Amino acid sequence: VDRRLMRSEEVSAYLDSILQRNLQFEAIVLLDASGTVRHMSPIDENVLGTNLSGQPFFGRVNRERQPYWSTTFISLHTGKPTLVLAIPTKDGVIVGYLNLAALNVVTNRVRAEGLATALIIDREGTIIAHPDPRKVAERENLGHLPFANPRRGGQEGNVSYADDGVEYLARLSFVPQTEWTVVVAVPAHEALALVTRVRMLFGAGSLVVVLMAVAIAFLTLRKVSVPLVQLVRDARKIAEGDYGF
């Protein structure tokens, strides 16, 4: 009995250390082959011993023997977007509850560094990361957009779309494991304004090059023409009878 108690304490301590090193984990749960919670961190006495075999992830992991990423949901503990990552083991299933708030660090950085807006949507088209926290908290869904419609499947590449009356140009990247789509979008009018500015700069640069070429040609021509002009003047003096010259 003492050995079992010590083993349980060691497992709990190990799970605690994982949570301390990986802040994105909200909780880690170890299930036995029957789906019963045997160990967890942080410990919740109301959950220990509970049977989770009826949860969708348990049946799927046992059937396919592959890691399972759930759809996102709002955690009752943190109020943040969360998902379940379940991984099969020899003796049961390891379940990690991942807090997705860290994804906003990436989207906020993209927004701070330029005109683009980065957002991440899950397999149902729901926004799980966005510089505007309201869109995440309200679980705004972009399923009405072609690339975010779950029936269309994951897409990659460049797209244009309209949302809330604004035209956007965007780049899509699909994450197969989670079936998320990462979108980096720029309002079309800002992108076109940038293109116009580049064209103007290119035109101004071309004009400068032309003016420099003309100036160089003028200086070169002047060096060549000075002796010719002098020769014409000397010839005119001779023609006027200035033979002494």
C-alpha positions in Angstrom: 0.0 0.0 0.0 2.8 2.4 0.9 4.5 1.7 -2.4 1.4 2.5 -4.3 0.9 5.7 -2.4 4.5 6.7 -3.0 4.1 5.9 -6.7 1.0 8.0 -6.9 2.9 10.9 -5.3 5.7 10.6 -7.7 3.4 10.6 -10.7 1.6 13.7 -9.3 4.9 15.4 -8.7 6.0 14.6 -12.3 2.7 16.0 -13.7 3.1 19.1 -11.6 6.6 19.6 -13.0 5.3 19.4 -16.5 2.7 22.1 -15.8 5.3 24.3 -14.3 7.6 24.0 -17.4 4.7 24.3 -19.9 2.3 27.1 -19.0 0.1 26.4 -22.0 -1.2 23.3 -20.2 -4.2 24.0 -18.0 -4.4 20.4 -16.7 -3.0 16.9 -17.4 -5.0 13.8 -16.7 -3.9 10.1 -16.8 -6.7 7.6 -17.6 -6.4 3.9 -17.2 -7.5 1.4 -19.9 -11.2 1.7 -18.7 -11.2 5.5 -18.9 -11.0 6.1 -15.2 -9.0 9.1 -13.9 -6.0 7.7 -11.9 -3.7 10.7 -11.7 -4.0 14.4 -12.6 -2.4 17.8 -12.1 -3.6 20.0 -10.5 -5.3 17.5 -8.3 -9.1 17.8 -8.0 -10.5 15.2 -5.6 -13.9 15.6 -7.2 -12.5 14.4 -10.6 -10.1 11.6 -9.4 -11.8 8.2 -9.9 -14.3 9.6 -12.4 -14.8 7.5 -15.5 -14.4 9.5 -18.8 -14.8 6.6 -21.2 -17.9 8.3 -22.5 -16.0 11.3 -23.7 -15.6 11.4 -27.5 -11.8 11.6 -27.4 -11.5 8.4 -25.4 -13.3 6.2 -27.9 -11.6 7.7 -30.8 -8.1 7.4 -29.4 -8.7 3.8 -28.4 -10.1 3.0 -31.8 -7.5 4.8 -34.0 -4.5 4.7 -31.6 -3.6 8.1 -32.9 -3.3 11.5 -31.1 -6.6 13.3 -31.0 -7.1 17.1 -31.1 -10.6 18.2 -30.0 -12.5 21.2 -31.2 -11.9 24.3 -29.1 -14.1 25.3 -26.2 -14.2 27.9 -23.5 -12.7 26.6 -20.3 -14.9 26.9 -17.2 -11.8 27.5 -15.1 -10.0 30.2 -17.1 -12.6 31.5 -19.5 -10.1 31.1 -22.4 -10.2 29.0 -25.6 -9.0 25.5 -24.7 -8.8 22.2 -26.4 -8.1 18.6 -25.4 -5.1 16.7 -26.7 -5.4 13.0 -26.0 -2.6 10.5 -26.7 -2.9 6.7 -26.4 -0.4 4.8 -24.1 0.1 1.2 -23.4 -1.9 1.4 -20.2 -4.5 4.0 -21.1 -4.7 7.6 -22.3 -2.9 10.9 -21.5 -5.1 13.9 -21.7 -3.8 17.4 -21.8 -6.0 20.5 -21.6 -4.3 23.2 -23.6 -4.9 26.9 -23.0 -4.8 28.7 -26.3 -4.4 32.2 -24.9 -0.6 32.0 -25.8 -1.6 32.1 -29.5 -2.6 35.7 -29.0 1.0 36.7 -28.4 1.7 35.7 -32.0 -1.3 37.5 -33.5 -0.6 40.6 -31.4 3.0 40.7 -32.5 2.1 40.5 -36.2 -0.4 43.4 -35.8 2.2 45.5 -33.9 4.8 45.1 -36.6 2.8 46.2 -39.6 -0.5 46.6 -41.4 -1.4 42.9 -41.5 -3.8 41.2 -39.1 -3.1 37.6 -38.1 -5.8 35.3 -36.9 -6.3 31.6 -36.3 -9.6 29.7 -36.8 -10.3 26.2 -35.7 -11.9 23.4 -37.9 -15.4 24.8 -37.3 -14.4 28.3 -38.5 -14.4 29.8 -35.0 -11.7 32.4 -34.2 -9.4 31.1 -31.5 -6.7 33.8 -31.7 -7.1 37.5 -32.8 -5.6 40.9 -31.9 -9.1 41.9 -30.9 -9.8 39.8 -27.7 -13.6 40.4 -28.1 -13.7 38.3 -31.2 -12.1 35.4 -29.3 -14.3 35.8 -26.2 -17.5 35.9 -28.3 -16.3 32.9 -30.3 -16.9 34.7 -33.6 -17.4 32.3 -36.4 -16.2 32.9 -40.0 -17.9 29.9 -41.5 -19.7 32.2 -44.0 -16.3 32.8 -45.7 -15.3 30.2 -48.2 -11.9 29.4 -46.7 -13.3 29.1 -43.2 -16.2 26.8 -44.1 -15.6 23.3 -42.6 -17.2 21.7 -45.6 -14.6 23.1 -47.9 -11.7 21.5 -46.0 -8.3 23.1 -45.3 -7.0 25.6 -47.9 -3.7 27.3 -48.4 -2.5 30.1 -50.7 -3.6 33.6 -51.5 -7.3 34.6 -51.3 -9.4 37.7 -51.4 -12.6 38.1 -49.4 -15.0 40.6 -47.9 -16.0 40.8 -44.3 -18.0 43.5 -42.5 -18.0 45.5 -45.8 -14.2 45.5 -46.0 -12.2 43.8 -48.8 -9.1 41.9 -47.7 -6.2 40.2 -49.3 -4.9 37.3 -47.3 -2.5 34.4 -47.1 -3.7 31.1 -45.7 -1.7 28.3 -44.0 -3.3 25.1 -43.0 -2.2 23.1 -39.9 -3.1 19.4 -40.6 -2.7 18.1 -37.1 -5.3 20.5 -35.5 -7.1 21.4 -38.7 -6.6 25.0 -37.9 -6.2 27.8 -40.5 -3.8 30.6 -40.0 -4.8 33.8 -41.8 -2.6 36.9 -42.4 -4.8 39.5 -43.9 -4.4 43.1 -45.1 -7.2 45.5 -46.1 -7.2 45.6 -49.9 -7.2 49.4 -50.0 -4.1 49.5 -47.8 -2.4 46.9 -49.9 -3.2 48.8 -53.1 -2.0 52.1 -51.5 1.3 50.4 -50.7 1.6 49.2 -54.3 0.8 52.8 -55.5 3.5 54.2 -53.2 6.0 51.6 -54.5 5.1 52.5 -58.1 5.6 56.2 -57.3 8.9 55.6 -55.6 9.9 53.5 -58.6 8.8 56.2 -61.0 10.6 58.9 -58.9 13.7 56.7 -58.9 13.5 56.2 -62.7 13.2 60.0 -63.1 16.3 60.5 -61.0 18.2 58.0 -63.0 17.1 59.7 -66.3 18.1 63.1 -64.9 21.5 61.8 -63.8 22.0 60.2 -67.2 21.2 63.5 -68.9 23.5 65.4 -66.6 26.4 63.0 -67.2 25.7 63.2 -71.0 25.7 67.0 -70.8 29.0 67.1 -69.0 30.5 64.6 -71.4 29.2 66.5 -74.4 30.6 69.8 -73.0 34.0 68.3 -72.7 33.8 67.1 -76.3 32.2 70.3 -77.7 34.6 72.9 -76.2 37.5 72.0 -78.6 35.1 72.0 -81.5 33.7 75.4 -80.7 37.3 76.8 -80.3 38.2 75.3 -83.7 35.2 77.0 -85.3 36.2 80.4 -83.8 39.8 79.9 -85.0 38.6 79.0 -88.5 36.4 82.1 -88.6 39.4 84.4 -87.7 41.4 82.9 -90.6 38.4 83.3 -93.0 38.3 87.0 -91.9 41.9 87.5 -93.0 43.7 87.2 -89.7 46.5 85.3 -91.2 48.9 86.3 -88.5 46.8 84.2 -86.1 
